[in-house]
Amino acid sequence: MGLRETKKQQTRTAIADAALPLFLEHGFDQVTVAEVARHAGVSTNTVFNYFPAKEDLFFDRQAEVEGHLATLVRNRAPSACPVETIRDDLLTALRHDDPALGLHSDAPRFWQVIHDSAALRAREREISERAEAELATALAERPPNISTGPNQDDHPMLTLLAGAIAGTHRAALRELQQRILSGEPPTDARDSVATAAAQAFNLLCPGLHADADQTSQELPLPQ
């Protein structure tokens, strides 16, 4: 990365870092872009140059989130099941208390700000829909070992499969959020969700495996 790009990234990070504490303290709808610009030491136009919409300030890692599941599927080993790949990534993140899952002290307030803002809830749905669409594209590029007919890449099965995988992943994260927001200790919530997520993903796996013998066996959990 060149010096110009490095400076642009630093400016973007500084703006996002200035915005989040304001949103957490006052709520998303109560904070203006002008206030964010003032706290970041830049002009309002500069903020919009980096973040076209106010919601982009809150979800500043949106592109990374949208592409995460698709990236896992594209980068999986040639013989790996996409469901197992995504399952194992989620369980590893839970096991290591990955802050990206919300396993940190500021997470409940972050989630509450989203809950209190119709604009953020709408943007969160859009992010989920785009993540699912990107996953469907990745599955078409690197299909699982299934028999879907001669035009496998265009088969609606892959779109439906993306919905099932992304929906299970999204439901696991939502369950984690709800448990923590209700006051359950994060470690207890993490362990309960990890067990349930493993079971749910394992229910999706058997139909994808061409080996009939494997469909009758319980798939192993990652160690």
Phi, psi and chi 1 to 4 in degrees:
 res  aa     phi    psi   chi1   chi2   chi3   chi4
   1 MET       -  128.6 -175.6 -178.1  -66.7      -
   2 GLY   -74.2  171.7      -      -      -      -
   3 LEU   -60.8  -41.0 -180.0   60.3      -      -
   4 ARG   -61.9  -46.7  178.7 -179.9  175.7   83.9
   5 GLU   -66.2  -36.4  -70.4  -57.6  -45.5      -
   6 THR   -62.5  -44.1  -61.2      -      -      -
   7 LYS   -64.6  -39.2  -71.1 -175.7  175.3  179.8
   8 LYS   -64.4  -40.5  -72.0  175.8   65.1  175.2
   9 GLN   -66.3  -38.7 -176.3   58.2   47.9      -
  10 GLN   -64.6  -40.3  -70.3  173.3  -19.8      -
  11 THR   -65.4  -43.6  -59.9      -      -      -
  12 ARG   -60.6  -45.1 -172.8 -177.7 -168.8  -77.6
  13 THR   -63.3  -40.7  -60.1      -      -      -
  14 ALA   -63.7  -39.2      -      -      -      -
  15 ILE   -66.6  -46.8  -65.8  171.2      -      -
  16 ALA   -62.9  -39.7      -      -      -      -
  17 ASP   -66.4  -29.7  -72.3  -12.1      -      -
  18 ALA   -76.8  -32.3      -      -      -      -
  19 ALA   -74.3  -45.2      -      -      -      -
  20 LEU   -58.7  -47.3 -174.5   57.7      -      -
  21 PRO   -59.4  -34.8  -24.2   35.2      -      -
  22 LEU   -65.8  -43.6  -67.5  173.0      -      -
  23 PHE   -64.4  -41.3  -67.1  142.2      -      -
  24 LEU   -66.7  -34.9  -65.3 -178.7      -      -
  25 GLU   -79.8  -41.6 -179.1  177.6   -2.8      -
  26 HIS  -109.6  -16.5  -57.0  -69.3      -      -
  27 GLY    98.7  150.5      -      -      -      -
  28 PHE   -64.7  -47.3  179.8   76.9      -      -
  29 ASP   -70.6  -18.3  -63.1  -28.1      -      -
  30 GLN   -89.0  -10.4  -72.5   69.0   40.7      -
  31 VAL  -105.2  132.9  175.8      -      -      -
  32 THR   -96.4  160.3   66.1      -      -      -
  33 VAL   -64.1  -33.8  174.4      -      -      -
  34 ALA   -61.9  -39.5      -      -      -      -
  35 GLU   -64.9  -40.8  -71.1  175.6  -64.0      -
  36 VAL   -61.6  -45.1  171.8      -      -      -
  37 ALA   -59.9  -42.1      -      -      -      -
  38 ARG   -63.4  -43.1 -174.8  166.2   61.4 -107.9
  39 HIS   -69.9  -28.1  -82.1   76.8      -      -
  40 ALA   -86.1  -11.6      -      -      -      -
  41 GLY    75.7   31.0      -      -      -      -
  42 VAL  -132.3  174.3  -61.4      -      -      -
  43 SER   -82.3  161.8   69.4      -      -      -
  44 THR   -62.2  -38.2  -59.4      -      -      -
  45 ASN   -62.0  -36.6  -75.1  -20.3      -      -
  46 THR   -64.1  -41.2  -63.0      -      -      -
  47 VAL   -58.4  -46.3  173.3      -      -      -
  48 PHE   -70.1  -24.4  -79.2  119.6      -      -
  49 ASN   -64.3  -33.5  -75.1  -21.3      -      -
  50 TYR   -95.5  -29.2  -72.5   90.3      -      -
  51 PHE  -132.8   95.9  -59.8   92.9      -      -
  52 PRO   -58.2  -28.1  -25.4   35.5      -      -
  53 ALA  -129.9  154.4      -      -      -      -
  54 LYS   -59.7  -36.7 -176.7 -179.1  170.1 -175.2
  55 GLU   -60.7  -28.8  -68.6   81.7    0.0      -
  56 ASP   -65.3  -26.5  -62.7  -36.4      -      -
  57 LEU   -67.3  -36.7  -77.9  165.0      -      -
  58 PHE   -77.7  -47.3 -169.5   86.3      -      -
  59 PHE   -97.7   64.2  -67.4  113.6      -      -
  60 ASP   -73.4  -12.9   62.7  -62.8      -      -
  61 ARG  -107.2   28.7  -64.5  174.7   57.3 -127.7
  62 GLN   -58.6  -46.8  175.5  176.0  -35.5      -
  63 ALA   -61.6  -39.4      -      -      -      -
  64 GLU   -63.9  -42.8  178.7 -177.0  -19.9      -
  65 VAL   -65.4  -43.7  171.7      -      -      -
  66 GLU   -63.1  -34.1  -70.7  176.0    1.2      -
  67 GLY   -95.1   -1.7      -      -      -      -
  68 HIS   -62.1  -52.5  179.9   65.2      -      -
  69 LEU   -64.9  -40.5  -60.3 -176.6      -      -
  70 ALA   -63.0  -40.2      -      -      -      -
  71 THR   -63.1  -41.6  -62.2      -      -      -
  72 LEU   -59.0  -43.7  -69.3  173.2      -      -
  73 VAL   -68.1  -41.9  166.8      -      -      -
  74 ARG   -66.3  -34.0  -70.7 -168.9  177.8  100.4
  75 ASN   -94.2    4.3  -65.8  -19.9      -      -
  76 ARG   -71.1  159.4   75.6 -172.4 -167.6  -82.6
  77 ALA   -60.6  152.0      -      -      -      -
  78 PRO   -53.6  -36.8  -27.4   35.1      -      -
  79 SER   -96.6    2.6   61.4      -      -      -
  80 ALA   -78.6  143.0      -      -      -      -
  81 CYS   -78.0  132.1  167.7      -      -      -
  82 PRO   -63.2  -33.6   20.8  -32.4      -      -
  83 VAL   -65.2  -46.0  176.5      -      -      -
  84 GLU   -63.5  -37.5  -68.2  173.8  -16.2      -
  85 THR   -62.2  -45.8  -62.1      -      -      -
  86 ILE   -72.0  -39.5  -69.5  173.2      -      -
  87 ARG   -57.7  -49.1  176.6 -158.6   66.3 -175.3
  88 ASP   -64.9  -36.6  -67.9   -6.0      -      -
  89 ASP   -63.5  -43.7  177.4   77.4      -      -
  90 LEU   -65.6  -44.7  175.6   59.4      -      -
  91 LEU   -65.8  -35.8  -63.3 -176.7      -      -
  92 THR   -65.2  -42.9  -62.6      -      -      -
  93 ALA   -62.6  -41.3      -      -      -      -
  94 LEU   -65.4  -43.0  -73.0  167.4      -      -
  95 ARG   -63.3  -31.7 -173.2  165.0   58.9 -113.6
  96 HIS   -99.8   13.3  -69.1   94.5      -      -
  97 ASP    52.2   47.9  -67.4  -24.9      -      -
  98 ASP   -58.4  122.3 -171.2  -21.6      -      -
  99 PRO   -58.8  -25.9  -23.6   34.2      -      -
 100 ALA   -63.4  -20.9      -      -      -      -
 101 LEU   -86.2   -5.7  -60.7 -175.7      -      -
 102 GLY    96.0   15.7      -      -      -      -
 103 LEU   -89.2   60.9  -66.2  168.7      -      -
 104 HIS  -150.5  168.2   56.9   84.4      -      -
 105 SER   -66.4  -28.2   58.5      -      -      -
 106 ASP   -84.7   -9.1  -70.4  -24.6      -      -
 107 ALA   -59.9  -45.6      -      -      -      -
 108 PRO   -57.0  -39.6  -28.0   37.3      -      -
 109 ARG   -68.1  -39.1  178.9   54.6 -172.2  159.8
 110 PHE   -58.4  -47.9 -177.4   88.1      -      -
 111 TRP   -65.4  -36.7  -64.8  -30.8      -      -
 112 GLN   -66.6  -37.2 -170.9   62.7   49.7      -
 113 VAL   -61.5  -41.2  171.5      -      -      -
 114 ILE   -63.0  -46.5  -63.9  173.5      -      -
 115 HIS   -59.0  -34.2  177.2   77.0      -      -
 116 ASP   -83.6   -6.4  -68.2  -18.5      -      -
 117 SER  -121.1  118.5  170.0      -      -      -
 118 ALA   -62.1  -36.0      -      -      -      -
 119 ALA   -64.7  -41.4      -      -      -      -
 120 LEU   -71.5  -36.7  -69.5 -178.5      -      -
 121 ARG   -63.7  -39.7  -66.0 -163.0  -55.9  -86.7
 122 ALA   -65.6  -42.5      -      -      -      -
 123 ARG   -65.3  -37.6  173.2   58.8   65.5   88.2
 124 GLU   -61.6  -40.4 -171.1  176.1   43.4      -
 125 ARG   -64.3  -40.5  -72.4 -168.3  -64.8  -88.4
 126 GLU   -62.5  -41.4  -68.8  173.9    8.2      -
 127 ILE   -61.7  -43.7  -67.2  171.8      -      -
 128 SER   -62.7  -42.1  -64.0      -      -      -
 129 GLU   -65.5  -40.5  -69.8  169.1   -0.9      -
 130 ARG   -70.1  -36.2  -76.8 -165.4  -75.6  -95.0
 131 ALA   -62.0  -41.3      -      -      -      -
 132 GLU   -66.4  -40.7 -176.1  176.2  -42.9      -
 133 ALA   -65.1  -41.3      -      -      -      -
 134 GLU   -65.6  -37.0  -71.8 -162.1   31.3      -
 135 LEU   -63.7  -42.4  176.5   58.0      -      -
 136 ALA   -60.6  -40.3      -      -      -      -
 137 THR   -63.5  -42.9  -61.1      -      -      -
 138 ALA   -64.3  -38.5      -      -      -      -
 139 LEU   -66.2  -34.8  -72.9  169.2      -      -
 140 ALA   -68.8  -35.9      -      -      -      -
 141 GLU   -71.1  -38.4  -66.6  170.1   -0.7      -
 142 ARG  -132.0   78.0  -68.6 -158.6   57.0 -161.9
 143 PRO   -65.1  151.1  -16.5   29.8      -      -
 144 PRO   -71.5  170.5   26.1  -34.2      -      -
 145 ASN   -80.6   79.4 -174.1   21.4      -      -
 146 ILE  -133.7  162.1   53.8  177.4      -      -
 147 SER  -103.5  102.6  -62.6      -      -      -
 148 THR  -117.9   13.7   58.3      -      -      -
 149 GLY   100.0 -179.5      -      -      -      -
 150 PRO   -68.4  -30.4   23.7  -34.5      -      -
 151 ASN  -105.2   61.3  -62.9  -42.4      -      -
 152 GLN   -58.5  -39.0  178.1  169.7  -66.3      -
 153 ASP   -64.5  -27.3  -69.6   -5.5      -      -
 154 ASP  -102.3    5.2  -63.5  -34.2      -      -
 155 HIS   -71.3  134.3 -159.5  -75.2      -      -
 156 PRO   -61.7  -18.4   19.2  -31.5      -      -
 157 MET   -54.3  -37.5  157.3   69.1  138.0      -
 158 LEU   -70.6  -35.0  -62.9  176.4      -      -
 159 THR   -66.6  -42.6  -59.8      -      -      -
 160 LEU   -66.9  -38.3  -60.0 -179.4      -      -
 161 LEU   -63.7  -41.8  177.0   60.2      -      -
 162 ALA   -59.7  -39.5      -      -      -      -
 163 GLY   -64.3  -40.5      -      -      -      -
 164 ALA   -66.8  -43.7      -      -      -      -
 165 ILE   -67.6  -51.4  -62.7  172.9      -      -
 166 ALA   -63.8  -36.9      -      -      -      -
 167 GLY   -64.9  -40.2      -      -      -      -
 168 THR   -66.0  -42.9  -59.5      -      -      -
 169 HIS   -62.3  -45.0 -169.8  -85.6      -      -
 170 ARG   -65.0  -40.6 -176.6  167.0   57.2 -111.1
 171 ALA   -65.5  -35.9      -      -      -      -
 172 ALA   -64.7  -43.2      -      -      -      -
 173 LEU   -67.3  -38.2  -62.7 -176.6      -      -
 174 ARG   -65.3  -40.1 -174.8 -176.1  -56.1  116.2
 175 GLU   -63.2  -40.2  178.8   68.1   13.6      -
 176 LEU   -60.9  -45.6 -179.0   67.4      -      -
 177 GLN   -60.4  -48.5  -66.4  175.4   12.4      -
 178 GLN   -63.7  -39.5  -68.9  175.1  -15.2      -
 179 ARG   -64.9  -43.7  -76.2  173.9  174.0  -92.7
 180 ILE   -69.0  -40.7  -67.1  176.2      -      -
 181 LEU   -64.5  -28.4  -77.3  172.8      -      -
 182 SER   -79.0   -4.5   70.1      -      -      -
 183 GLY   104.2    0.3      -      -      -      -
 184 GLU   -68.1  136.8 -175.6  173.2  -18.2      -
 185 PRO   -54.6  134.5  -25.9   34.9      -      -
 186 PRO   -53.9  -37.3  -28.8   36.6      -      -
 187 THR   -66.5  -38.4   53.7      -      -      -
 188 ASP   -67.1  -43.1  -67.7  -12.4      -      -
 189 ALA   -61.9  -43.2      -      -      -      -
 190 ARG   -59.3  -47.9  174.6 -158.2   63.7 -163.5
 191 ASP   -66.0  -40.6  -67.3  -15.9      -      -
 192 SER   -65.0  -43.3  -64.4      -      -      -
 193 VAL   -68.7  -37.1  168.7      -      -      -
 194 ALA   -61.3  -44.1      -      -      -      -
 195 THR   -63.8  -47.1  -61.2      -      -      -
 196 ALA   -65.7  -40.5      -      -      -      -
 197 ALA   -64.5  -42.1      -      -      -      -
 198 ALA   -59.7  -43.6      -      -      -      -
 199 GLN   -65.0  -42.1  -66.2  170.8  -20.7      -
 200 ALA   -66.5  -45.1      -      -      -      -
 201 PHE   -65.1  -37.0  -83.1  112.3      -      -
 202 ASN   -64.7  -27.2  -79.4   -6.2      -      -
 203 LEU   -69.2  -24.8  -70.4  174.0      -      -
 204 LEU   -82.7  -22.3  -64.9  176.7      -      -
 205 CYS   -69.9  -47.6  -74.7      -      -      -
 206 PRO   -54.4  -39.0  -28.0   37.3      -      -
 207 GLY   -67.4  -13.9      -      -      -      -
 208 LEU   -90.4  -13.3  -65.9 -179.8      -      -
 209 HIS   -93.7  125.2  -65.4  -86.9      -      -
 210 ALA   -69.6  -26.4      -      -      -      -
 211 ASP   -75.5  111.5 -174.8  -11.5      -      -
 212 ALA   -62.5  -32.2      -      -      -      -
 213 ASP   -64.0  -33.2  -69.2  -23.1      -      -
 214 GLN   -71.3  -27.1 -170.1  172.2    6.4      -
 215 THR   -68.5  -19.2   64.1      -      -      -
 216 SER   -94.9    1.4   63.6      -      -      -
 217 GLN  -111.4  150.5  -60.7  173.9    5.7      -
 218 GLU   -74.8  128.8 -178.2  177.9   -2.9      -
 219 LEU   -73.8  139.5  -65.7  168.2      -      -
 220 PRO   -72.1  150.6   27.4  -35.0      -      -
 221 LEU   -89.4  150.2  -62.4 -178.8      -      -
 222 PRO   -67.4  145.1   25.8  -34.1      -      -
 223 GLN   -95.2      -  -60.4  -59.7  -42.7      -
